[in-house]
Amino acid sequence: MPRRCDASANIVSVSAKRIEEIVAAARTILASEGAEALTMRRLAGELGIQAPSLYKHVPGKPAVEDALIAAGLCELGSALH
C-alpha cells in the first residue's frame, strides 16, 4: 500500500491544512522573490498574520524548510509512481 505524503509529519499539533497553506505561501515567496526573501516575517505577511502568530503553527524556519522539502519529495514520488 502506498504511503500517504504529509508535509506536516514533523510538526505536531498543527492541522495538515494549515501546513499546506504555509507551504503554499512559502512557495509563492520562493518563486517570486527568491530564497533570501523567505523569512518568518515575510511568510507571516503572505499569510496575513503577524510573525509571532506564525510560531504557533511552526517552531521556526527550519520546520518550514523541512515541510517544503517533504512536500516536494511527495510530489516527485507521486509523479514517478
N, C-alpha and C positions, 0 to 999 in steps of 0.2 A: 504494500500500500504506500503511495507517495506521501511524503511528509509535507504538511501544510507549512507554507512560509509565513513567518511572523516577525516583522521588524522590531516588534516591541518585546521580544522574548527576554532580553536582558534588562528591561526596565519594568520594575514591579509597580503594582497598584496604579497603573495608568491604562485607560482603555486603548485598545488597539486602534480604534477610530481616531483618537486624539493623536496618537503617534503617527498615523498615516497623514494627518493634517500637518503635523510638524515636519515630517519628511518631505511632503509636497512643497511646503513653503521653503524649506532649505534648498530643494532642487531648483525652485524658481530663482532664488538668490544666486545660486551657483551658476545657473545658465545665463542669467542676465548681467551679473556683476563680477563673477569670479570667486575663487576660493577665499581670497583675502577679505571679501565683504561679508563672509559668513561669520557673524558674531552672534552671541546670545541676544544682545540688544537689538541688532538688525533683524534677527529671526523673530523676536517678540513683536517688533514693529510690523513685520509682514503678517503676523497672526492677529494683529490688532489688540495685543495685550502689552503690559509692562514687563520688562525683563525679569523682575523678581517673581512675577507670576509664572513665567516660563519654567523657573526652577522647581515649581510644584509638580511639573509634568516630567521633567528630565533632570538628572543630577548635574549635568554640565555639558559642555561642548563635546567631550569625548563620547558621551552617550548618544548625542545627535549624529556624530560621525559613524558610530557603530550601527545605528539604525539605518543610516544612508547606505552603508556597505551591505548590511543584511538585506535591505530591500532590493538593491542592485543585483546581488547574487541570487536572490529568489527569482527575480525577473529573468536573469540569464538562464538559470536552471529550467524555468518553465519554457523558455524559448528553445532550449536544446532538447527538451523532453519530447 
